[in-house]
């Protein structure tokens, strides 16, 4: 209680500084600061873990919405079965892989020719395009990127002054904040709206208030009236924001599938180091107590 009272003013000041700094978090769009709210992710912070039920819903959204344009080339079907992820039934994933519409190019066969075959557990979640040029041709020149590392490749840029930046960095280190990419992707998915009257939108582009420049080639993937419908026992009700949250969590897992085990191991290491430190301290006291200084 004494410690809490002693450091309460400092904590209040740090919270105020952090709040001000994050309000100016931005991806510069013509000098404009874009505000991003921090979402409450189950895997956030030093103790957070992925929720397998949410990851299953997120995979459903990816399969029904995102897979039409984007692949997951760093994720294999077997990963969907492993602990720490969606943890689907293995037989169900085998069936899913065999029925995946984008078949795997393999070979050469006995005649020296490449061929296509259904996917297996060991294969990647292949996207619909064979190469970047085919993807650009199909998408009017816009390239739909692979989503495997999207929550790591994207983040929230902070334009705060250096004297605000330092306490912001300290706060993120203390709280274990690594969800900037998730916050960005989620904001982007829910950020589609009609452009303001004074905004000139280029032909073929869509207005997104969270995208730098506010013009994005990707059409709104999850419209409010066309959200993916979950099953009754899915653990959440259908909505555009729920879909966006779930698929963002799934993409965060795709980018860091070992997060659960990594954090569990981290706590074990910290406890081990604490016990070792105490043992070394008492051993030192015992050895040196008989020596006069």
Beta strands, then each sheet from edge to edge (+ up, - down):
strand 1: 72-76
strand 2: 104-106
strand 3: 115-117
strand 4: 124-125
strand 5: 206-207
strand 6: 215-216
sheet 1: 1+ 4-
sheet 2: 2+ 3-
sheet 3: 5+ 6-
end
